[in-house]
Structure formats: C-alpha cells, structure tokens
Amino acid sequence: MEKLKNIEFIRVFLISVIVLLHTTAYGSWSLLVNFPDIPQLKIFHNIFIQGNNSVEGFFIIAGFLLVYTLKNQSVKDFIKKKYIRLSPVIIFAVLMCIIASFWHAIKLRFWDDILVVLLLNNFGICLAHGTTPTLWFTSALFAGLLVYFLILKFFTKNIKGILLILLPIMAYGILEYFQHGSFSTPHKNYMYIFNVGFLRAIGGIGVGAIAAHIYKRYIDKVRKKVFNYIAILGINIAEFGLLSFVVWWLIVPHRQLNCIYFVFAFVLLLLVFVFEKGIISKITNKDIWVKLGKYQYSIYVIHSVVGKILINTAWLTHPDFVKNHPYSTISVIILAILASGYFTYNFVEKPCCKYLKKFL
C-alpha cells in the first residue's frame, strides 16, 4: 500500500522534537539535568518542555495506519509481525547498554531489560523501567495495537464502533481523573493496573483508528468533489491553524494546558493533511519525507542510549567544554544520534526484519 507522505512529514517533525527534548531538557541523560547552571540549556527546557506530547502524535498515527493497512491475518501472524518490526532494534539497543556497562558508561537494569525486549514492560500490572526508560513507548504501542487488532478482527461492526469510541474516552478519562490533564508521567501504575503509558496508547491509537475510518469512508467523495473558492480557503485556514497550534504546543513556551486539547488538534491536523486539499498538505506531500521517515523508529530507540553514553563518557568528564560550548555540545549529540540511527536502520532494523520475515 502506498505511503501517505504527509504522515511521514509529521513523523519526522515529531521525532525531531523528541530528540531535542531528551537531549537538552528532559530525562536523566539530558544536558540540563546534568548541567543545571547553563542558561542556554534552560532556554531549551522552556521551549521543549511540552514536547512529551509528541508521543500522543505517534500513537494517533499508529492507530490510523492500523486501520488504513489492516489485512486479514491471524492473531499469531499479527503478533509475529509486530515483534519482527519492533524487537531487533530494541535488542541491539540493549546489547549496546550491556557493552557500555562494562565501562561504567551506563548502569544496567538487566532483568527489566528482558521485559523490555519481550515488549511486556509497560502495560497492565507489569511495570519495568529498563535501562532506556523511553522504551516504555514500544511496549505500550505493541499492547495498544494488539488490543485494537483483536477488536477489529473479532467483533461485529456495531460493537467495533462502540468500542472504538468507548475505549479512548475511558483511557483519557482515567488520565484526566488521576493526572488532571497531564500525560507526562508514563512510568507509573494507578491502582496497580492503570498504567499511564498503556492508557496513552489506548487513547491515542483509538482516536487514530476513528480518524482512519473517517478517511476510508470519505476519501473517494473528497477526491471527486470540486470545492469552491470559499471551501478551499476554509481548508487552508484549517491546515495553517491546526499546524500552527501543534507546532506552538510542542516547541513554543506556554503555560501547561490540558493535553486533551493537543489530541483533538493533532487528529484534526492528521485528517486535513491526508485528505490533501490544502496548500500545506500539498507542499508536504513529497517523497523526501518517506525517505527520512524510515529512520524515525531506529532513531527513537537508540537516541537515549547514545545520549547516556555521551553524557557519562564525554561531557561529565569535560564539564568546562560543555559550559563554554553548549551549542556545540548539543550539535555533537544530535549528529551522533542521527548517525547511530542511520547505522541501526541500515545494518540492524532493515536486514533483521528481512531475514526474520523469510525465516519465520
């Protein structure tokens, strides 16, 4: 099935925000946490502090693509396909952590990492942080996709519709109740079973699945319809307004608002982009985003490992360089992450997926 290039554009933007957030401002390996007195880093913290909601964007896109690319396959084949897609890069990242631990560059959490590799570390009653805490996302993504795949496969049309609406409402409702509009604490269970990361996945994937049903139902009508000048103007205003809101939310300092606003804005942005009737969605409909987007998963999995190693081996041992050259330090980390992501995609993710598909 043909790639939706606009979605790849959004993914590239989201992974860029996440890398900048974790590199500069958020997490135990970030520069600001380790060098709190550098004023330039505080600027990055103020800019990217809401960047955590990029994950909501990834969940919504995952739900959209689940429905958009849905095939008639068994549960076993679905699980196998997701493990082949997600696990090789995670195993590689864990191996990097094990090697780095020999030089005390990383403090290993071996038993938690076993659950991370099995994609069992962040849903239900199970909660394991792992050496790379950002991999809560891969577990929650796998669990959420499996839940919705089972719904789409085994339930009748009416029940599917009810569950697709009910589950996101329940997930976001629990988050609203416990966290009062903030989704930024993934590594926590409420009442033992309400895992925040899993709830974020159930909410986002469900909303994305609803958006995909809307897209599949109306795409032929939209393509055939000739819109008048007023309608085109309204679409362009909607595209610009929604994109501006999403960018503002993720990379412009602002007081903390209820994250559900971001979810609504993002899913509307996704819909106007994939229908492709405005100027911005046509501009971003380029092959370059597909070429860049293929690296985003490897970059996500590997970026915190690379960041930790650089922090503990280079920057903490040369604090004067970081203080005198903060922008150069940030640039080195980002370049190292991009190079590692490129290597991991070409020499781990791609060949492993190809081999495992053939072998299994």
Secondary structure, DSSP 4 states (H G I P E B T S, - for coil): ----HHHHHHHHHHHHHHHHHHHHTSSTTSHHHH-TT-HHHHHHHHHHGGGGGHHHHHHHHHHHHHHHT-----HHHHHHHHHHHHHHHHHHHHHHHHHHHHTTSS---HHHHHHHHTT-SEETTEE---SSGGGHHHHHHHHHHHHHHHHHHHS-HHHHHHHHHHHHHHHHHHHHHHHTT-----S-EETTTEEHHHHHHHHHHHHHHHHHHHHHHHHHHHHH----HHHHHHHHHHHHHHHHHHHHHHHS------HHHHHHHHHHHHHHHHHT-SHHHHHT--HHHHHHHTTHHHHHHHHHHHHHHHIIIIITT-HHHHHH-HHHHHHHHHHHHHHHHHHHIIIIIHHHHHHHHHH-
